[in-house]
């Protein structure tokens, strides 16, 4: 199994508190993969602000299961207004 390393991203618009992330996970085996790669979140996905773990697995025809995981961190952008009174 081949998962990406951790992914970080930020919302591109002020006030938007999510970010769309795409990734690819690969699996190979000398006897053949019986199921495609399945992750707890499908790519692409709109992640909310914070850290989310993505867990993936695949099975071969002999019943062996491979797993990998990675984290996605999304930072939000807030519209901050600073008022200074004299």
VENLIN-V698610 format. One record per helix or strand of 2 or more residues. SS is the DSSP state (alpha for helix, beta for strand). FROM is the first residue (numbers start at 1). TO is the last residue. If there is no record, write none. Layout:
# VENLIN-V698610
ss:SS from:FROM to:TO
ss:SS from:FROM to:TO
This chain:
# VENLIN-V698610
ss:beta from:7 to:10
ss:beta from:18 to:21
ss:beta from:38 to:39
ss:beta from:45 to:48
ss:beta from:50 to:60
ss:beta from:65 to:75
